[in-house]
Amino acid sequence: METQPKTARRAADAATGRVDALIASMTLEQKVAQLQCMLVPPGHVEGGLANFPDGVGALGSLSTGESVNADAELYDQLQAAVSARTDAGIPPLIHGEAVSGWMGLGGTVFPSAIGLGATWSPDTVEQMTQLVREQMLAVGVRQALSPVLDVARDPRWGRVGETYGEDPTLCAAMGVAFVRGLQGPDLKDGIAATGKHFLGFGFSEGGLNMTSNPISPRELREVFAKPFQAAITEAGLASVMNSYGVIDGELIITSKHILDDLLRTEMGFDGVVVSDYMSVNLAVDLNVAHDPADGAVKSLVAGLDVELPLPYGFTKGLVAAVESGDLEEHYIDRALRRMLTVKADLGLLDGDGPRKQLIAGAYDPQATKEKSLRAARESIVLLKNEGLLPLDKTTQRIAVIGPHADSLRLFFGCYTRPASVDLDMSGTMSEIVGMLDLPELTQEYTEKKPSSPLFEGSDVREQAPELEPALQEMYGNRTPTILASVREKCPHAEVVYEKGCDIAGTNRAGFDAAIAAAQAADVVILTLGGKYGWGSSCTSGEGIDNSHVGLHGVQEELARRIFETGTPAVLVHMDSTPLSSEFIAENFPAIIENWFPGETGGQALADVLFGDYNPAGRLPMTAVRNAGQIPLYSGHRRSNSFSSDGTMIMNRYVDSSKRPLFSFGEGKSYTTFEYANLVVDPTVAADEVVHVSCDVTNTGSRDGEEVVQVYVRDDLASMVRPDRELAGFARVRIAAGETKTVRFDMRADQFAFLDVDMRWTVEAGDMTVLVGASSTDIRLTGSFTVENTAHIDGKQRGFYARPTIA
């Protein structure tokens, strides 16, 4: 049996003696302080720490807003100030966000995670987080509250854009790559990654944020825990954050079954568990705990180690609970040991501060552009092309239409610095539940109410007028808009821009000008979609969910009117979920998914539009026709969804098709590929590896990339299994006329499932292998037989096939 590669493993054993000695020397008050977190406003270090005489275990990375060097100085000052508060000199673990790149000042902004999922390239994600590691190391922020490992199967949920999509195998591969790049081969030179949100957060009742998660114990483990298990087993994930959710009536923050029995005993996690912001508050709100102290005790006993972002339950109430006998001190020591071990692994106990010598290289826009541009290009999915693309650079008249065409803000998704600047300027922080409970932020944000009006006929707010100029100042020299990028590609063309309509609302005042521009043009580039971030000026984001999955406002109507002009049009869709418009899918000759591509998104799109880059992105999520189809995903169980056609199962929609609008894994190229010569090992033992290979030939006239996908179906099983499940994939560059052999090594225990007695089981029997260009575009079919049944250790199973290219 091949062993799983293990990178970035935590050095807990080496730190044990030192950590135990520290714990033995600490008072109860000092111990509890290490389980607390604080947000210290820049310029108020002493005041912000005034209530922490025993130090504090963690800090949020509030920026100075001045410069990268100023932030590094601030975080260095904070480490020194906190360390000085205890005899042991224990510094804080400073955290920040990095789901689309380091969110701090100057950090490179990559595509939103759903766009990274669309690359189908773990190598691209790992290269991204190698840069993120350098940028965070340079300023001294040593924990990232990323990656998001949620499996997202409901496009109504506003946080889909933070995920890698619907499939646990794809999410596992991307998550492992993220953690490896971020933590590095040794945590002393790395950043502690935090997998979130544990567990099942992305599949909620009604597609709403922070509701119950209707997931069975078996599916919870087989599907939703898989990306977390892969990151723990293969990449030594250092930290986990709880979900706000509820599983089978248990609030996860107070659930021993989830945070201890499942996460630690079953899955073998040995790192630190930090709370999603104000999770203990939620326990009180939902009447699971009668007060903050009760919520703290219940959370700590369940398995929570550190409360973020401020002490609400993890206060002197924990000290009092120990002294009264209501809480055994060993629970405090257990959490403290985990926190101190991570600090030891990171080198923080050795006084490691910011590595300012890295700043010049890590934050140089020219040096970082190559990585962000690669990710942005690879994230673009060409969904439809009836010969219109690539566009000719000699085209004389081009109409660029739509709300995204000349906007910087709409390049950027949630958990990016532009989104946070937007939140600040819009005054919508006051709308975010719980933020007003943070006293350090109360005065700043409660006095600043939303000032922009709502779009006509909408609950979405107009953007603050000062935002675009601010973003131009921050990013304009390295982030050309789509309009500017098109003009740069075609300097001799007449390029006319008309907004046409807003991202939301019923205002059609711009229709006439947009239609006239389209009528006068040789080709139209129509940009439509949403806005992803925080607060009421966005159409998706944290706490911004939708009951409707189509285009917002009058955008669909604008698309119809542009189509009616008869001018050939490319539809560029920019949102956190795939396009759901049957009219556009059926009528527009060319459709591109551009997601929220980050700071090089304009150039990347123009490169694809005009043929300087051959697109190869693939959908990481099935595109539904309407909300009534949800959930709709490729790995559905037999008898469910669209695979039940042709069986005795009687189910259909009387008013719509069961088929997806576009399938998981779908995407086109400017060249063509043929598959041949499938070879599959005929048999494999339960503890062995099955080898699958095929030849892929570029039969077109352009160099390109193909995403070769392998799916496996269990032909006869003791449990109802998926119609097909993604087993592995490879993004392969193939020159025109060239043939490459793609091989996949698949461990038989990758196909283990939980049997009727909830044991991880590799079951003997026949397996069908499906190789193709998407989950529904299957080019080659083969099979193999698993020779024997075996019960296995689920945390050591295979998670995805290993590709090699020859």
C-alpha positions in Angstrom: 0.0 0.0 0.0 1.3 3.5 -0.9 1.5 5.8 2.1 -0.1 9.2 2.1 2.3 12.1 1.7 2.6 14.1 4.9 3.7 17.7 4.7 3.7 20.5 7.2 3.3 18.0 10.1 3.0 19.6 13.6 6.0 18.9 15.9 3.8 18.3 19.0 6.0 15.7 20.5 9.1 17.9 20.5 7.1 20.7 22.2 5.5 18.6 24.8 8.1 19.0 27.6 8.3 22.8 27.1 4.6 23.2 27.0 4.0 21.1 30.1 6.6 23.1 32.0 4.8 26.3 31.0 1.5 25.1 32.1 2.8 23.9 35.4 4.2 27.4 36.1 1.0 29.3 35.2 -1.8 30.6 37.5 -5.4 29.7 36.6 -5.9 33.4 35.5 -2.9 33.2 33.2 -4.2 29.9 31.7 -7.6 31.4 30.9 -6.0 34.5 29.4 -4.3 32.2 26.8 -7.7 31.1 25.6 -8.9 34.6 25.0 -8.6 36.9 22.0 -8.7 40.7 21.6 -9.0 43.3 18.8 -6.7 46.1 19.6 -7.2 49.3 17.5 -4.0 50.8 16.0 -2.8 53.6 18.2 -4.5 52.2 21.3 -2.2 49.4 22.3 -2.0 50.1 26.0 -5.7 51.0 26.3 -6.7 47.9 24.3 -4.7 45.7 26.5 -5.6 47.4 29.8 -8.0 44.7 30.8 -5.5 41.9 30.2 -3.0 42.0 33.0 -2.2 38.3 32.4 -1.6 38.6 28.7 -3.9 37.4 26.0 -3.6 34.3 23.8 -4.7 35.6 20.4 -5.2 38.9 18.6 -7.0 39.9 15.4 -5.0 41.7 12.8 -6.5 45.2 12.6 -4.5 47.3 10.1 -3.0 50.7 10.6 -4.2 51.6 7.1 -0.9 53.3 6.5 1.6 50.8 5.0 2.8 47.2 5.1 5.8 48.3 7.2 3.6 50.2 9.6 1.4 47.1 10.1 4.5 45.0 10.7 5.7 47.5 13.3 2.3 47.4 15.0 2.1 43.6 15.2 5.7 43.6 16.6 4.7 46.1 19.2 1.6 44.1 20.1 3.7 40.9 20.5 6.1 42.7 22.8 3.4 44.4 24.9 1.5 41.1 25.4 4.6 39.1 26.2 5.6 41.6 28.8 2.5 40.9 30.8 3.5 37.4 31.9 6.7 36.0 33.6 6.7 33.3 30.9 6.7 36.0 28.1 4.1 34.2 26.0 3.3 36.2 22.8 -0.1 36.3 21.1 -1.1 34.3 18.0 -2.2 37.0 15.6 -4.7 36.0 13.0 -6.2 37.2 9.7 -8.1 36.1 6.7 -6.6 34.6 3.5 -9.2 32.8 1.5 -8.5 34.8 -1.6 -5.0 35.9 -0.6 -3.8 37.7 2.5 -6.5 40.2 3.3 -4.1 42.6 5.0 -2.9 45.9 3.6 -1.0 45.3 0.4 -1.9 41.7 0.1 -2.3 40.2 -3.4 -5.9 39.6 -4.2 -6.5 36.3 -6.1 -9.8 35.0 -7.4 -12.5 34.1 -4.9 -12.3 30.5 -3.8 -15.1 29.4 -6.2 -12.9 30.8 -9.0 -9.9 28.9 -7.6 -12.1 25.8 -7.6 -12.8 26.4 -11.3 -9.1 26.2 -12.1 -9.1 22.5 -11.1 -5.4 23.1 -10.4 -4.2 22.3 -6.9 -0.7 23.4 -8.0 -2.1 26.9 -8.7 -3.7 27.1 -5.2 -0.5 25.9 -3.6 1.6 28.5 -5.4 -0.9 31.1 -4.3 -0.6 30.2 -0.6 3.2 30.0 -0.8 3.0 33.7 -1.6 0.4 34.3 1.1 2.7 32.6 3.5 5.5 35.0 2.7 3.2 38.1 2.9 1.9 37.1 6.3 5.3 36.0 7.7 6.6 39.4 6.7 4.2 41.3 8.9 4.0 38.7 11.7 0.5 37.4 11.3 0.9 33.7 12.0 -2.6 32.2 11.7 -5.0 32.4 8.7 -8.7 31.8 9.3 -8.6 29.9 6.0 -9.2 27.8 4.0 -13.0 27.3 3.7 -13.4 23.5 3.4 -17.2 23.6 3.2 -18.9 21.5 0.5 -21.4 23.9 -1.1 -24.4 22.4 -2.8 -26.9 25.2 -2.6 -26.4 28.3 -4.7 -28.8 30.3 -2.6 -26.4 30.3 0.2 -24.5 33.6 0.2 -21.1 32.1 1.1 -20.7 29.7 -1.8 -18.0 32.0 -3.2 -15.7 31.1 -0.3 -15.8 27.4 -1.1 -14.2 25.3 -3.9 -17.7 24.1 -4.9 -20.0 21.1 -4.6 -17.7 18.1 -4.7 -15.8 16.6 -1.7 -13.0 15.2 -3.8 -12.3 18.5 -5.6 -12.6 20.4 -2.2 -10.2 17.9 -0.6 -7.6 18.3 -3.3 -7.8 22.1 -3.3 -7.9 22.2 0.5 -4.8 20.1 0.9 -2.9 22.3 -1.6 -4.0 25.4 0.2 -2.8 24.1 3.6 0.5 22.7 2.2 1.4 26.0 0.6 0.4 28.1 3.6 1.9 26.0 6.4 5.0 25.0 4.4 7.2 22.0 5.2 7.9 23.4 8.8 5.5 25.5 10.7 8.4 27.5 12.1 8.5 29.1 8.7 4.8 28.8 8.0 1.3 30.1 8.8 -1.2 28.0 10.8 -4.0 27.2 8.5 -7.6 27.1 9.9 -10.0 24.8 8.2 -13.6 26.0 8.4 -16.4 25.7 9.0 -16.6 22.4 10.9 -19.0 20.9 9.9 -21.7 20.9 7.2 -22.1 24.7 7.2 -22.5 24.9 3.4 -25.7 22.8 3.3 -28.4 24.6 5.3 -32.1 24.8 5.6 -33.5 27.1 3.0 -30.0 28.0 1.8 -29.9 30.5 4.7 -26.8 31.4 6.6 -26.5 30.1 10.2 -29.5 27.8 10.1 -29.7 24.1 10.9 -27.9 21.6 8.6 -30.2 18.7 7.6 -27.4 16.1 7.1 -27.4 12.5 8.2 -24.4 11.1 10.2 -23.3 9.0 7.2 -23.3 11.8 4.7 -21.7 14.2 7.3 -18.7 11.9 7.3 -18.6 10.6 3.8 -19.1 14.0 2.1 -18.8 17.0 4.3 -15.9 15.8 6.5 -13.9 14.5 3.6 -12.0 17.8 2.8 -11.2 18.3 6.5 -10.0 14.8 6.9 -7.8 15.1 3.8 -6.3 18.3 5.2 -5.7 16.7 8.6 -4.2 13.5 7.2 -2.2 14.8 4.3 -1.2 18.3 5.3 -1.2 18.4 9.1 -3.9 21.0 9.4 -3.0 23.1 12.5 -6.3 24.7 13.3 -10.0 24.2 12.9 -12.9 26.7 13.3 -16.4 25.6 14.3 -19.5 26.1 12.2 -22.4 28.2 13.5 -24.6 25.4 12.4 -26.8 22.8 14.1 -26.6 19.1 13.4 -29.4 16.9 14.5 -30.5 19.5 17.1 -27.0 20.0 18.5 -25.4 23.4 18.3 -21.9 22.6 17.0 -20.1 25.1 19.3 -21.4 23.0 22.3 -21.4 19.6 20.7 -18.9 17.1 22.1 -20.1 14.6 19.4 -18.8 17.0 16.7 -15.9 18.8 18.2 -14.4 15.9 20.1 -15.8 12.5 19.2 -15.8 13.1 15.5 -13.1 15.7 15.0 -10.5 14.3 17.4 -11.3 10.6 18.1 -12.6 9.6 14.6 -10.6 12.0 12.5 -7.4 12.2 14.5 -7.1 16.0 14.7 -4.6 17.2 17.2 -4.5 20.9 16.6 -6.3 23.9 18.1 -10.0 24.6 17.7 -10.9 28.3 17.5 -14.4 29.7 17.6 -16.0 31.4 14.7 -16.6 34.9 15.8 -19.1 35.2 18.7 -20.1 31.5 18.6 -20.5 31.4 22.4 -22.9 34.4 22.0 -24.9 32.2 19.7 -25.2 29.5 22.3 -26.9 32.0 24.6 -29.0 33.4 21.8 -30.4 29.9 20.9 -31.1 29.1 24.6 -28.5 26.3 24.7 -26.7 28.2 27.5 -28.4 30.5 30.0 -25.5 33.0 30.2 -22.0 33.6 28.8 -20.2 31.6 31.5 -22.5 28.6 31.0 -21.9 28.9 27.2 -18.2 29.0 27.8 -18.1 25.9 30.1 -20.3 23.9 27.6 -18.1 25.0 24.7 -14.8 24.3 26.4 -16.0 20.8 27.6 -17.2 20.1 24.1 -13.8 20.8 22.5 -13.5 24.5 21.9 -10.0 25.8 22.8 -9.9 29.5 22.0 -12.8 32.1 21.8 -12.6 34.7 19.0 -12.6 37.7 18.7 -13.2 39.0 22.3 -13.8 37.4 25.7 -17.6 36.9 26.1 -17.7 33.6 27.8 -14.0 32.8 28.2 -13.6 35.4 31.0 -13.3 35.3 34.8 -16.4 33.2 34.6 -14.2 30.2 33.7 -12.0 30.9 36.7 -15.0 31.0 38.9 -16.4 27.8 37.4 -13.1 26.0 38.3 -13.0 27.5 41.8 -16.6 26.5 42.4 -16.1 23.0 41.2 -18.5 23.4 38.2 -15.6 22.9 35.8 -12.6 20.6 36.1 -9.3 22.5 35.5 -8.0 19.7 33.2 -10.4 21.1 30.5 -8.6 24.5 30.8 -5.2 22.7 30.7 -6.3 20.6 27.7 -7.2 23.7 25.6 -4.1 25.5 26.8 -1.8 22.7 25.8 -3.2 22.7 22.3 -2.8 26.5 22.0 0.7 26.5 23.4 1.7 23.6 21.2 0.7 25.5 18.0 2.6 28.5 19.3 5.7 26.4 19.9 5.4 24.8 16.5 5.3 28.3 14.9 8.3 29.4 16.8 6.4 32.1 18.7 7.7 30.8 22.1 11.2 31.5 20.7 10.3 35.2 20.1 9.8 34.9 16.4 8.3 38.2 15.2 7.7 39.8 11.8 10.2 38.9 9.1 10.4 42.4 7.7 13.2 41.4 5.3 10.5 39.6 3.2 8.4 42.7 2.7 10.1 44.0 -0.4 9.9 40.8 -2.4 6.6 39.5 -1.0 4.6 42.7 -1.6 6.2 43.8 -4.9 3.2 44.0 -7.3 5.3 43.2 -10.4 6.8 40.2 -8.7 3.4 38.9 -7.5 1.4 39.7 -10.7 2.5 36.5 -12.5 0.8 34.3 -9.8 -2.4 36.3 -9.6 -2.7 36.5 -13.4 -2.1 32.7 -13.7 -4.9 32.0 -11.2 -7.3 34.5 -12.8 -6.7 33.1 -16.3 -7.1 29.5 -15.2 -10.3 30.3 -13.3 -12.2 31.5 -16.4 -14.7 28.9 -17.7 -15.8 29.1 -21.4 -19.3 27.6 -21.1 -20.5 28.1 -24.7 -18.9 29.1 -27.9 -20.6 28.9 -31.3 -17.6 30.2 -33.2 -17.7 33.8 -31.9 -14.7 33.5 -29.7 -11.9 34.4 -29.8 -12.6 37.9 -31.0 -10.6 39.5 -33.7 -8.4 42.3 -32.5 -9.1 44.1 -35.7 -12.8 44.4 -35.0 -13.7 48.0 -35.7 -16.6 48.7 -33.3 -17.0 47.0 -29.9 -19.7 47.8 -27.4 -18.8 47.0 -23.8 -22.0 46.9 -21.8 -23.1 46.1 -18.2 -22.5 47.1 -14.6 -19.3 45.1 -14.3 -17.5 46.5 -17.3 -16.0 49.6 -15.8 -15.9 48.7 -12.1 -13.0 47.9 -9.9 -15.1 46.9 -6.9 -16.8 44.1 -8.9 -13.5 42.3 -9.5 -13.3 41.5 -5.8 -15.3 39.0 -3.7 -15.9 38.9 0.1 -13.0 38.6 2.5 -10.8 40.8 0.4 -9.5 44.2 1.3 -11.6 46.0 -1.3 -14.7 44.4 0.2 -13.7 45.6 3.7 -13.1 49.2 2.4 -16.6 49.0 0.8 -18.0 47.9 4.1 -16.4 50.8 5.9 -17.4 53.4 3.3 -21.0 52.1 3.0 -21.6 52.3 6.7 -23.2 48.8 6.6 -21.1 47.4 9.4 -24.0 48.3 11.7 -26.1 45.8 9.8 -23.9 42.8 10.6 -25.3 41.0 13.6 -23.0 40.8 16.6 -20.5 43.4 15.4 -22.1 46.0 17.7 -21.3 43.8 20.6 -17.6 44.6 20.0 -17.0 47.7 22.2 -13.8 48.6 20.4 -15.7 49.0 17.2 -19.0 50.3 18.5 -18.3 54.1 18.5 -16.7 53.9 15.1 -19.5 52.0 13.4 -22.7 52.7 15.2 -22.3 56.4 14.5 -21.8 55.6 10.8 -25.1 54.5 9.3 -25.7 53.5 5.6 -25.9 56.7 3.6 -26.5 55.4 0.1 -30.1 54.8 -1.1 -31.5 51.5 -2.1 -31.7 50.8 -5.8 -35.1 51.5 -7.1 -37.4 48.5 -6.5 -34.7 46.6 -4.5 -33.5 45.8 -1.1 -29.9 46.2 -2.3 -28.1 49.5 -1.6 -26.2 51.6 -4.1 -22.5 51.7 -3.7 -20.9 54.6 -1.9 -19.8 57.2 -4.5 -16.4 57.6 -3.0 -15.6 53.9 -3.2 -14.4 53.6 -6.8 -12.0 56.6 -6.5 -10.6 55.0 -3.4 -10.1 51.7 -5.1 -8.6 53.4 -8.1 -6.0 55.0 -5.8 -5.3 51.6 -4.2 -5.4 49.3 -7.2 -5.7 51.4 -10.4 -2.1 51.1 -11.4 -2.3 47.3 -11.4 -5.9 46.6 -12.0 -7.4 47.8 -15.3 -11.1 47.4 -15.6 -12.6 45.2 -18.3 -13.3 48.2 -20.4 -9.7 49.5 -20.1 -8.4 46.0 -20.8 -10.5 45.7 -24.0 -9.3 49.1 -25.2 -5.7 48.1 -24.6 -6.1 44.9 -26.7 -7.8 46.8 -29.5 -6.1 50.3 -29.6 -7.5 51.1 -33.1 -11.1 50.0 -32.4 -14.0 52.2 -31.5 -14.8 50.8 -28.0 -18.1 52.3 -26.6 -19.1 51.7 -23.0 -22.7 51.8 -21.7 -23.6 50.6 -18.2 -27.1 49.6 -19.3 -28.4 48.9 -15.8 -27.3 48.4 -12.2 -26.5 45.1 -10.4 -30.0 45.3 -8.8 -33.2 47.3 -9.0 -35.7 48.1 -11.7 -34.2 51.2 -13.2 -34.2 50.8 -17.0 -33.0 54.4 -17.8 -29.8 53.1 -19.3 -31.4 50.5 -21.7 -31.8 52.8 -24.7 -28.2 53.9 -24.8 -27.0 50.4 -24.3 -29.3 49.1 -27.1 -28.1 51.8 -29.4 -24.5 51.0 -28.7 -25.1 47.3 -29.4 -26.9 48.1 -32.6 -24.0 50.2 -33.8 -21.3 47.7 -32.9 -19.8 44.7 -34.7 -19.7 42.7 -31.4 -21.0 43.2 -27.8 -19.3 42.2 -24.6 -22.1 42.1 -22.1 -21.0 41.9 -18.4 -23.7 40.8 -15.9 -23.8 39.3 -12.4 -23.7 40.2 -8.8 -21.7 41.9 -6.1 -20.1 39.8 -3.4 -19.2 41.1 0.1 -20.7 42.4 3.3 -23.8 44.5 4.0 -26.8 45.6 2.0 -24.8 47.0 -0.9 -24.1 43.4 -2.0 -26.2 40.6 -3.6 -24.3 37.7 -2.0 -21.9 37.2 0.9 -22.0 36.4 4.6 -25.6 36.6 5.7 -26.7 37.7 2.2 -28.6 34.7 0.8 -31.1 34.5 -2.0 -34.3 32.7 -2.8 -33.9 33.4 -6.5 -30.8 32.0 -8.3 -31.1 34.1 -11.6 -29.7 37.5 -12.4 -30.7 40.3 -10.1 -32.8 43.2 -11.0 -33.4 43.9 -14.7 -30.2 42.3 -16.0 -32.0 39.4 -17.6 -34.3 41.8 -19.4 -31.2 43.8 -20.6 -29.7 40.6 -21.9 -32.9 39.9 -23.9 -32.9 43.4 -25.4 -29.3 43.2 -26.4 -29.9 39.8 -28.0 -32.8 41.2 -30.0 -30.5 43.7 -31.7 -29.0 40.9 -33.6 -25.4 41.9 -32.9 -23.2 38.9 -31.9 -22.7 39.1 -28.1 -20.4 37.5 -25.6 -22.0 37.1 -22.2 -19.5 37.5 -19.3 -21.0 36.4 -16.1 -19.4 37.5 -12.8 -20.8 36.1 -9.6 -20.1 33.6 -6.8 -22.3 30.9 -8.4 -22.7 29.7 -12.0 -25.1 31.4 -14.4 -28.8 30.3 -14.0 -30.5 31.7 -17.1 -32.1 29.4 -19.6 -32.7 32.2 -22.0 -29.0 33.2 -22.1 -27.8 29.6 -22.2 -30.0 28.9 -25.2 -29.6 32.1 -27.2 -26.2 33.8 -26.6 -23.5 32.4 -28.9 -20.7 32.7 -26.3 -20.8 32.5 -22.5 -17.9 33.0 -20.0 -17.9 32.5 -16.3 -15.5 35.1 -14.8 -16.4 34.8 -11.1 -14.7 37.5 -9.0 -11.2 37.2 -10.5 -9.2 39.6 -8.3 -6.7 42.3 -9.1 -5.6 40.9 -12.6 -9.1 39.9 -13.6 -9.5 42.5 -16.4 -6.3 41.5 -18.2 -7.1 37.8 -17.7 -10.6 38.2 -19.3 -9.2 40.2 -22.2 -6.6 37.6 -22.8 -9.3 35.0 -23.2 -11.7 37.2 -25.2 -9.1 37.9 -27.8 -7.3 34.5 -27.9 -4.1 35.4 -26.1 -5.0 32.7 -23.6 -6.8 29.5 -24.3 -9.4 28.9 -21.5 -9.6 25.6 -19.7 -11.5 26.3 -16.5 -14.2 23.9 -15.4 -17.4 24.4 -13.4 -16.8 23.5 -9.7 -20.5 23.6 -9.2 -23.5 22.4 -11.2 -25.5 25.3 -12.8 -29.2 24.9 -11.9 -32.0 26.1 -14.1 -34.0 27.4 -11.2 -34.2 27.3 -7.4 -36.7 24.4 -7.6 -34.0 22.0 -8.7 -31.9 22.6 -5.5 -30.0 20.6 -4.4 -28.6 19.5 -7.8 -25.1 18.1 -7.9 -23.1 15.5 -9.8 -22.3 13.0 -7.0 -26.0 12.4 -6.1 -27.1 9.0 -5.0 -28.8 6.7 -7.4 -32.5 7.3 -7.8 -32.0 11.0 -7.0 -31.8 13.8 -9.5 -31.4 13.5 -13.2 -29.7 10.0 -13.3 -33.0 8.3 -12.5 -34.1 8.6 -16.1 -34.7 5.2 -17.7 -35.3 3.3 -14.4 -38.4 2.3 -12.6 -38.2 5.4 -10.5 -41.1 7.7 -11.2 -40.0 11.3 -10.6 -40.1 14.3 -12.8 -40.8 18.0 -12.7 -44.1 18.8 -14.5 -43.0 22.3 -15.2 -39.2 22.0 -15.8 -36.4 19.7 -16.8 -34.5 17.7 -14.2 -31.3 18.2 -16.2 -28.7 20.9 -15.1 -28.3 24.0 -17.2 -24.5 23.2 -17.2 -22.9 20.2 -15.6 -20.2 19.9 -13.0 -16.8 19.8 -14.6 -18.0 21.4 -17.8 -15.9 23.9 -19.8 -14.7 24.4 -23.3 -11.6 25.4 -25.1 -10.5 27.0 -28.4 -9.1 23.7 -29.4 -10.4 20.1 -29.4 -9.2 17.0 -27.6 -9.6 13.3 -28.3 -9.3 10.5 -25.7 -8.1 7.0 -26.5 -6.4 3.9 -25.2 -8.0 3.6 -21.8 -6.1 1.1 -19.7 -7.4 0.0 -16.2 -5.9 -2.6 -13.9 -8.5 -5.5 -14.0 -8.3 -6.3 -10.3 -7.1 -4.7 -7.1 -7.0 -5.8 -3.5 -8.7 -3.6 -0.9 -5.3 -2.4 0.3 -3.7 -1.8 -3.1 -3.7 0.8 -5.8 -5.5 0.6 -9.2 -3.9 2.3 -12.1 -5.9 4.1 -14.9 -4.4 5.7 -17.9 -5.4 7.1 -21.3 -4.0 9.1 -24.1 -5.3 12.6 -24.8 -4.5 14.3 -28.1 -4.9 18.0 -29.0 -6.6 17.6 -32.4 -7.0 21.4 -33.0 -4.7 24.1 -34.3 -4.1 25.9 -30.9 -2.1 24.9 -27.9 -4.3 24.4 -24.9 -5.1 22.7 -21.6 -7.5 19.9 -20.9 -8.9 18.9 -17.5 -9.0 15.2 -17.6 -11.6 13.9 -15.1 -12.0 10.3 -13.7 -15.3 9.2 -12.2 -16.1 5.9 -10.6 -19.4 4.1 -10.0 -19.8 1.2 -7.6 -21.8 -1.3 -9.7 -23.3 -3.2 -6.8 -23.1 -2.1 -3.2 -24.7 -2.8 0.2 -25.6 0.8 0.5 -27.2 3.2 -2.1 -24.1 4.8 -3.6 -23.6 7.9 -5.9 -24.4 7.5 -9.5 -20.8 8.5 -10.1 -18.2 10.1 -7.8 -15.2 12.2 -8.9 -12.1 10.1 -8.2 -9.4 12.3 -9.7 -8.4 14.9 -12.2 -5.5 16.5 -14.0 -5.1 19.8 -15.8 -2.8 19.0 -18.7 -1.1 21.4 -21.1 -1.0 19.8 -24.6 0.4 21.5 -27.7 -1.5 21.4 -31.0 -1.1 17.9 -32.5 0.6 16.5 -29.4 -0.5 13.4 -27.5 0.0 13.0 -23.8 -0.6 10.0 -21.6 -2.4 10.8 -18.3 -2.2 8.2 -15.5 -4.1 8.1 -12.3 -3.1 6.0 -9.3 -6.2 5.4 -7.2 -6.1 3.7 -3.9 -8.9 1.1 -3.6 -9.8 2.5 -0.1 -10.5 5.8 -1.7 -13.9 4.2 -2.5 -14.6 3.1 1.0 -17.9 4.0 2.5 -19.7 3.6 5.8 -21.6 0.4 5.9 -24.8 -0.3 7.7 -23.0 -0.5 11.0 -21.1 2.8 10.3 -17.8 1.1 9.7 -15.5 2.3 6.9 -15.6 -0.5 4.4 -13.9 -1.3 1.1 -16.4 -3.6 -0.5 -15.6 -6.4 -2.9 -17.2 -6.0 -6.3 -17.1 -4.4 -9.8 -16.4 -0.7 -10.3 -17.1 1.2 -13.5 -14.5 3.8 -14.5 -15.7 6.9 -16.5 -13.0 9.2 -18.1 -14.0 12.4 -19.8 -14.1 16.2 -20.1 -16.9 16.7 -17.5 -19.2 14.7 -15.3 -21.6 14.2 -18.3 -19.1 14.3 -21.2 -17.7 10.9 -20.8 -15.2 9.8 -23.5 -13.9 6.4 -22.3 -15.4 3.7 -20.1 -13.7 0.8 -18.3 -13.9 -1.3 -15.2 -12.0 -3.0 -12.4 -12.9 -5.4 -9.6 -12.1 -5.0 -5.9 -11.1 -8.6 -4.9 -12.0 -8.5 -1.2 -14.0 -6.7 1.5 -12.1 -5.0 4.3 -12.8 -2.7 7.2 -10.3 0.2 7.3 -9.2 3.2 9.3 -11.2 5.9 7.6 -8.8 8.7 8.5 -6.0 6.9 6.6 -8.0 6.2 3.4 -7.3 7.7 0.0 -9.0 10.9 -0.9 -8.3 11.6 -4.6 -6.3 9.9 -7.3 -2.7 11.0 -8.0 -2.1 12.0 -11.6 1.1 11.8 -13.6 1.6 13.1 -17.1 3.9 11.5 -19.8 
